[in-house]
């Protein structure tokens, strides 16, 4: 009678994924943010993997974790494997839903730059189903299921809009601003993402930093407060262009600062001519 040897159990996939992310990103918290779980979950999954292997993959210390020699040796192959798995996933999604396009972008770009372009895009390409996810940092497109990324300040991709910054406010507020120094007497609004813009512009204008006013978690909220007469906000040209055209906001000063990166669009894969993502990208490049 033939005897079948017992099959070795597979290593837990989620635990492998947690280890790879923590090792690649240098910590459990960063891995948790990428994977959309808690740091405690990453810690538990890594411990599970180490228990199954009977060997440590990280050395825990008071200042964080470091890879063991074993962990360092297997990381490159494991990263390549998950990159390949991500590529297969993107291909499956693209071929299963060839008319669907998913864009990841900054909340301010989604609200103030991308959203106003959607009606024309839908009219030109009614066959395309477009989804938009707003997030504060670009995702890892080798792993995430997005077709396009649209973010400022990245070395990747191509510039679809030049980014210049300058103060903007409602017309009534502008009447109170004769000189740059007058900004000290009005609320200077800022947001969590671009709070450093005021320092850049004031340095270019040759004046000392004025006291900043309320800070908003979303740039669009700060812009809306400026439209409502609640203060002056540092305008990003692509994002406040429509408000300026409609006269809801004005520029009280001529000085501006050109940001070197601009708004950039990129994909994790070469886009084939005629496919849905390529058509969307072409539409977003248009003025």
C-alpha positions, 0 to 999 in steps of 0.5 A: 500500500502506497503511503503519501507523505504529509504535505507541508503547510503553505506559509500564510499569505497575509503574514508574508505580505505583512512582513514584506511591507514592514521590511520594505518600508522600515516599520510596522506602522508604515506597513499598516498604513499601506495595507489598510490595517492596524500596526497591531495586526501587522505585528501579529501577522509577522509573529505568526510567520516567525512562529511557523518558520521557527526563526526570527525575521526582525530584531526588536529594539527600543528604537524600532525593528531591524531585519535579521540576516534571514529577513534581509536575504529573502526580502528582494525575492519576496518583494519581486513576487508581490510586485508580480502578483500586483501586475497580474491583479492589474491585468485581471482588472483591466481585462475584466473591466476594460472600460473602467478607470480608477484614479488616485489623487490628492483631495484638493485636486479631486475637488478643485481640478479634476471634478470640474473636468468630469462633465466634459470627459463623460461627454467625450467618452460616455463608455468609460466608467471613471472612479476617483479615490482621494488620498493624502499620499500617492499609493504604491501602484505596483500593489494598489489597483489604480490605473492613474495617479495625479499628485503634485511634487513627484518625480514620476510622470508628466506635468499636466498643469504648472503650479504657481502659488499666490495669495487670493481672497474675496474682492471685499477682502482685497480692498483692505490689502494695500501692501503685503504688510497689511496681511498681518491684519487679516486671517491668513488661512492655511491647510495641513498639506500646504501650510509651508506655502505662506513661508515660500511666498512671503520670502519671495515677497521680501517680508517677514512671516505674518501670523497665520490664521485658522488651519484647515484639514482640507485645502478646499475648505480653506479656499471656500472660507476665502470665497466667503470672505473669511480670510486670505488663502495661498492659491495654487493656480490650477486649483483656484483658476475657476474661482478667479475666472468667475470673480469669486476670488481675486489676487491682491498682489502680483508676486507669485512663486512657481513650484518646480514640480507641478501636477503630475500624472502617471501610471504603473504600466505603459498605456496602450493607445485606445485603451480607456486609461490612455483616453482619460490620460489624454483628456487630462493633459488637455488645457 
